[in-house]
């Protein structure tokens, strides 16, 4: 049985156009708050919240700390970048979990947020992340390596934004800036209780061709990560294995939009 798609009414077209303009506004800025959408679009707050809710439900927008972020929903699906990266990393993550006895997370940066691609649980129940979850770039060492290696414009945007205090250990902007500098210098980052009390993490970026493709982290109870000597050694091996498994066109596996635009300007 054939299906006929009816011609949309003028009201439906107007609604679609407005929704697309809101999405375009946020996409161009990288992130925006609802109040900024209201001011830019000249629409009532109730309308803005309704459009934002629909765009979030459809997977085009994510919200972190009150800021709306575009997702990769409109990315070119002919190259499944995240899926390809997950496939490459899967055996490495499983091996890392078994050897360390800790939980494992694989994350990537999407604009000014972190996206969890995959996790491996050791049974300790310490990993609160789930694949597809969007979180702040300062949500502990599963995310901070992404922020530490992000372009300066991204770091500045996060540091100047509204930082949510997840726990008493979550740093303020000044402390976070120092932590990020140490993470860039050391090539890894360790956090204790930044996102969840009593839970620690050590994370490391996967750098290919000068860009951070993703971050791999080990998560456990604080007592399990007071000495990170062995976890760091295992992480370095895992990062080397993921890097070695990348195809020659490695930057096509996953590259954040602002990284792409930066390269195009070079």
N, C-alpha and C positions, 0 to 999 in steps of 0.2 A: 504494500500500500504506500503510495507516494505521500509525502508531507509537503504542504505548501506553507511557506513562511509569509505571513501577512505583512503588509506595509506598516511600519511603525507610525504611530500618530505623532503630530507635531510636539505634543507634550513629552512623549517618550524620547524623541530625538533631543529635545531640550535637556531632559534629565541625563541622557547619555553623554551629551556634550559637556555638561557641567561636571559630571563625574570624571570624564577624561581630562578636563582642565585641572581639576584638583590633583589628579594623579600626576599630570605633567608638571604642575607647580612643585610638588614634593620631590619628584624625580630630578628636576633641575637643581633644586637646593641640596639634595642629599638627605635632608631631614627637615621636618617642620612640626610645629605644634598646631593644634586645632585653632587657636586664637589667630595664628598667622594665616591660616587658610581662610578664616572668616574675613580678616582685613584685606587680603589679596583678592578674594573672589567677590567680596561685597555681598555676602549672603548671610542669612540669620544663623545664629549658632546652632539652633535645632536642626537646620538643613545640613550644616557642615558635619555635625555629629552623625546624622543619618547616612550621609554619603561615605564618611570614614568607616562607619560600622559595616556597610555593604562591601567596601573595598577590602577591609580586613577579613571579612567572612569569605570573600572570593580568593583570598591569598595574594592580593596585589600589594597590601600594606602590612607592616608589622609595627608594633608599638613597644618602645623601650624607654623607661623613665619618662613617660609622657610625651616623647618625641615619636612622630610617625616616620617610618623608614620604608622606602620601596624595596620589595623583595625581588628575586630573580625570576618572578612568574612570567615576565615579558621577555626573558632572555631567549636567544636562539636555541630552540629545542633540537635542532639538527645535530648539535653537539651537546650531549648530556654531560656537562662538566663535572657536576658534583657526583653523579652516578659513576662516572669513570674513575674519579678519585677514590670513592668508596671501594670500588672493586679492586683497585690497586693496593689500597691500604689494608683491606680486610685481613689477609693472612698475617700481616705484620702486627696488627693490633691484637689479634688472637694470641700470637706467640708472645707478645709483650705482656699481656695479661697473665698468661700461664707462668712466665719466668719471674715476674715481679710479685705475683700474688695480690696485686692492687687493681683497682678499676682503671679503665682506659677511656679516653675521650678523643675524638677527632673533630676539630672545629675549623671553620674558615671565617674570614671577615666579609661582611656585606655592608658596604658604606661604613656607618658608625656603630655597627652592631656585630655581634658574633653569632654564627649559625652552627649549631651542633649537627654534624653529618652522621656520626656513628659512635657507638659506645660498646664497651665490653665489660661485663660485670664479673667480678671475682667471687661474688657471693657475700661480700661485706656490706653491701647496701649503701655505700657511701656516695656513689654517683647519683646526683639528683637530676642530671641532664638526660635528655631523651632526644633521639634523632628528630630533626625538624624544629627543635626549640631555638628561639631567638633570645639572646641575652646581652646584657651590657658588656662592653669591651673591657670593663674593669672588674668583672665577676670572677676574680680569682685566676689562678695560673692556667686554667683551661682556655682563657680568653686574652689575658694580658700579653702573651707573646705576639698576638696579632696586632694589638694596639702599639706595642713597643716598636714594631717593624713597619707600621703604617706610615704613609706620607705625613709630613709635618702638618699639613692642613687638617688632616683627620685627627691627629693627636690634639691639635689646638682646639678643634671643635668639641671634642669630648671633654677636655680639661676646662673649657670655658662654659660648658653646659651644666645642667643640674645633675649632680652626682647623688644617686640614691644610697642611703646608709643601710645596707643589708644587715649588717651586724655591727657590734661595737668595734670590730677590727677593720671594717671597711675604711680605707684611707680617704682623707680629703684631697682636694686638687693638688695642694703643695706637696703632700707626701707621695701622692700617686706619680707626680712628675719625677720625683727622685727615684722611685721604684722603677719606672720605665727606663730611665737612664741607666740604671744598674742592669736591667734585663738586656738592653742593647749591648752593653759592655760585656756581660758574662755569656750571652747567647742562650740563656734560660732564665726562668723565673720561678720562685717558690713563694707560696702564700699560705697563711695559716688562718682559717676561719673568716676569710673575706666574704664568702657567700653563705656558708652554713657553719654555725658554731661547732667546734671540735673536728672539723674536716679540713685537711690540708691538701695541697696539690703542687706538683712541679710540672712545668710545661716548657716546651721547646718549639721554636718555629721550624718549618721545613722551607728552606730557602733554595730556590732554583732560578738561575739566570738573574740574580739580584733582586728577585721578588719573593715575598712570603706567600706560598701557595696555601698553607694550612698550618695548624699547630697540633701537636700530639702531647697529651698530658697524662700523668698518673695521679690518681686521686685515692686518698685513704684517710684513716684516722690520724690525728696529730701524732700519736705515739709511733705510727708506722713511717712517718716522714720527718722525724727529728734529725736523722742522718740521711742525707740524700745522695751519698756517694754512689751506692749501687744503683738506685733508681736513675740517676743521671747517666751512668754508663749504659744502662739498658735503653734509655731514651735516645742516646746518641746512636746506638746501633740501629734502632728502629727508624730514626730519621734518615740515616744513611741508606737503609734498605728501601725506604719509600722513594728517596731521591734517585737511587740507582734503577728503580723500576719505571721511572718516568720515561715516556717516549721523547724523541728528539724535540718535538713541538710541545715541550712541557708546559710552556706558559699558556697553552690553549686548554689545559686541563681545568685550571681554575685561576682566574685573575679578576680581582675586584674591579668594578667599573672605573674607579678613580685611578687605579694603577694603569689601566688601559689608556685613559686619557692623558696621563702623565707621560707615558711612552710615546704616544702619538705626537706630543708637543716637542719631543727631543729631536 
